[in-house]
Amino acid sequence: MRAIVLEGYGGVHELELREVPEPDAGPGQVKVRVTASSINPIDWKLRSGLYRQFRPLEFPAILGRDVSGEVVAVGPGVASVRVGEKVLGLVNRGYAEYVVDQEAVWAAVPAGMDLVDAAALPLVTLTGAQLIEEAVRPHKGDAVLVTGALGSVGRAAVFAARATGARVFAGVRRSQLPGASELDVEAVALDDDAALARLPQLDSIADTVGGQTIQKLLGKVKGGGVIGSVLGETPGAKDHGLVVRAHGAHPDGRRLTELARAVADGKLVIPIARRLPLAQIREAQTLAEKGAGGKVVLVVR
């Protein structure tokens, strides 16, 4: 099969389209003919070597966490997924024509959803939803701020936070305030000190941006409040008497099915900026890393 192979840490020139052995489905596994994958920040952070200390790669490596496609084989013991079914999943080695992974990672593509566009969803929707549900854990009526609320992960976090009955604030840049109205929550410009001064005391923050932005906000959270972050432990948060829960996404086919349904129904919007052929992986990663304004999808077939 064709796959994008990473030869070593470095720039996009280390990514090459090659022929590699096609995987087979073992016990409890599902084999999918990939229609599309998509680019996520973890891809270029792994490629560059930024994460090599705690997630070292063995070369040659195949990156890619998102896929959508059609089931072509199932291993012994698989009961919930059928050959011919259209699925999406949070996987490993997704930049390839075929992917094999465990039964529990796969979700059904909702009727009417474009199979290529479905590949944009797994990592960002699960990351945002799990950040709220497993790290922040708000109660009804809590004041929760989501930073980077117009990013793909932020949008999913806002969606999940609203479902808890919390009072949700969408943290964006001042220039993004008009676009934030589509989230149907209260928006606040995080680069506007006057707006921050008017922000009420928060019970928690779901952080997707880190850096100086979250540092400015620590004093706005009540003592004993929660900082949930997708960027590791937030420096200084514990010194403010806050609970810190760093979170990394994990596969969950059942929750992904629900999130994909929400996208299909228009309740959650994950913008797609570009769709490019698999062979244009270097251009695709470069575009995504610079900030494309939405997901960059790789069309495999």
N, C-alpha and C positions, 0 to 999 in steps of 0.2 A: 504494500500500500504506500501511498504518498504521505509524508508527514514533514512538518517543520522541525528540523533538528538543530539544537544549540550545541556548538562545538566547544565553547569555553566562555568564561565570563568576559563581558565587554559590551560593545555597542551592537547595533542591529546588524552589522556586517557579520556577526557570529551566527546568525540565523540562516539556515539553508533548507531548501526543499529537496528531499531525498526519498528514495525507495527504502523502506524498512520492513521487517517481518510483520505480517498481519497477526493480531492477537486472537486467541480463542477463548470462548467462555468456559470457565470452570464451574465447580459446584457453587450454587448461590449467586452466580454472576449473569449479567446480561450483556450481549454484544450489540452495539448500535452502529449502523452505517451513518456517519456524520453528515448532516446537511450544512451546518454552520457552527462556528465557535465565536468567541468574542474576546476582546482585549480588556484586561484589568490591571490596575497598578501592581499587583503582586507579580505579574508577568515580567515587567521591565525591572522590578526590584530584584527578582531572582536572576534575570539575565545579566544585570550589571555587576552582580556580586555583593550588592548592598546587604543582602540577607545571608551571606555565606556562613557567618559564624553560628547561626542557629538553624538554618535550613540549607545545608550544603547540598550541591547537586553532584550527581555522578554523570560524567560526560561519555558519549553524547547523550543529551537530555531532550525530552519533548515537553514543552510547557503547555499551558492552556487549562483553565479550570471549568469553562462553560462549554456545553455542547447541546445541540438539538439534532434530532435525526429519527431514523426508523429502526426498530428492533429487527435484527436479522437472525439472532440465535439466542437461546437461553440455556443455561447450564442446569444440571440436576438440582432439584429442590426449589426451583423458581416457580412461584405460584401466582403472583400478582401482576406479572408483566407478560404480554403475549407477543409472539412474532408478528410483525406487520404493524404494531402499535407505534404511533408518533409520540416521542418522548423528549424531555429535556432533563438535564441533570448537572449537578456540581460534581465534577470528576477530576481526575488527573490525566495528563497526556492528551489534552483535548485538541491540539493542533494536528489533527490526523484524520485520515479517511475512515478509520474504524476505532472505536473505543470500547473497552471492556471495563465494567465496574459492578459493584455489588447491587443486588436487587433494590435495596432500600434507598438508593440515591435517586432513583428515577421517578419522574412525575409525568403524568399525561399532559400532552399539549391540548389546551382547550379547543373545542370546535370553533373554526373561524379564525384562529390565530395563525399568522404567517409562520411557517416552520423556520425560515431563516431568522426572522425577528425574535423568535422564542429563545435563540441562543444568547441574547443580550441579558437574560433575566437571572439565571441561577445564583451567581455569586453575589451580585449587588442586592437582590431582593432578600435573600436569606441573611446576608450580613446586616442589613438594616433592621429587619424584623427581629432577628435574634439579639441584636444590640439592645432593643427595647425589652423584649420578653425575657431574656435570660440575664442581662447585665443591669439595666436600669430598673426594671420591675416596678413601674409606677402603679400607684393606686388611683382609683377614680377621684377626680378633683385635684390631683397633684399638678403643680406647675412644672412643666418639663420643657427644656430648650433643646432643640436639635441644631447643632452647628452644621454648616454646609448643607442646608436643607434642600437646595436645588440640585445638588449632586445626586447621582443615581442611588447611592447608599442612603443619603439623607432623605430622599423622597420616600424610600421604603420605611425608614425609621419614623417619619412623620405619619405615614399611613398606619403603622402598627401602634404608635402612641395614641392616635385618635381613637383607635378601637378599644383602648383601655378605659376611655372616659376621662383621660387627663386633659388639663388645659395646656395646649401645645403652642409653643412659640417656635417659629421658623427663623433660625439665625442665618442671615444672608449678608452680602455686601450691599451698600447703599444703592449701587447701580442696578442691583437685582430686585429691588423692592417691587417694581411693577410686575415682574414675572412670578413673584412669590404669591401673588393673589390666587393663582390657580391651585395652591395647596389647601386653600380653605381653612387656614388657621391664622393666628396673629403673627405678623412678620416683624422682625426687628433687625435694624442695620447694625451689624457687629463692628463696623468701622466708623460708627457715629457715637462719640462719647456721650452726647446729650441723650441719644436714644437709650444707651445702656443705663444711664442714670435713672431713667424712667421705668426701667424693667423691674417688675416686682421680685421679691425674694423667691428663689427657685427651690423646688424640692430635689431636682436632679437635672443633669445635663447628659445628653447623648452626643458624644463628640466624634465627629468624622474628619476634623481638620487639624487639631493639635496646635502646636506652635504658640505664638504670642496671643492668638485669639482665645484659646482656652485659659491661658494665664490671666487675661483681663477679666475673665468671668468667674474665677474661683470665689471671689469675695461676694458674689451674688447668690451663692448657694447656702441654704440654711445649714447650721451645724448638724452633723449626722446625715446630711444629704448625700446623694450618690452621683459619682462621675462614672459613666460607662463609656469606654473608649475602644475604638477599633485600631488605635495606634499605640497600644501598650499602656503601661501604667503612667498616669499623668503626673509629671513632676510637681511637687509642692502641694498636691491636693490633700494628702494626709496631714500635712502641717496645718491646714485649714480645718481640720477635724472632719474631713469628708471620707466617705467610703468609696474606694476605687475598685472598679471591676473592669479589667481589660478583657476584650472579647475577640475571638477569631471565629469565623463562620465554619460550620460543619454541615455535611450533607444531611438533608431531611426531605425525602421525597414527598411525604404527606403535606408538610408545610409548604413546600414549593408548589404543589398542586393548587393549594389555596391562593397563593400569591399570583401564580400565573392566571388563575381565574379572575382575580381582581384586576389584573392588567387587561385581560380580554373584555371585561365588563366596563372598562374606562374608569374604574375607581382608583387605580394606581397607574401613573404614567412614568415610563422609563424612556426618555428620548434616545433615539438612535441618530448619530451624526453622519456616519458613513457606512457603506457596505462595500467591502473590497474582496477580491479573490484571494484564496489562501496563498497563492504564489507571491502576492504583494505584501507579505508579512512585514517586511522592513518598513515600508511606507506606513502600514497600519499601526505598528507599534510607535513609530516616530510621531505620527499624528495624535495618537491617544496620549502619549507622554507629554506632549506640548499643551494638551487641553483642547479636545475637539468639540466641547459643548454637548456631549452625549456619548453614548456607547459607540465603539467602532466594532463592526461585525465582520468576521471572516467567512466568506461564502466558500464552502468546501466543494459542493456539487450543486 
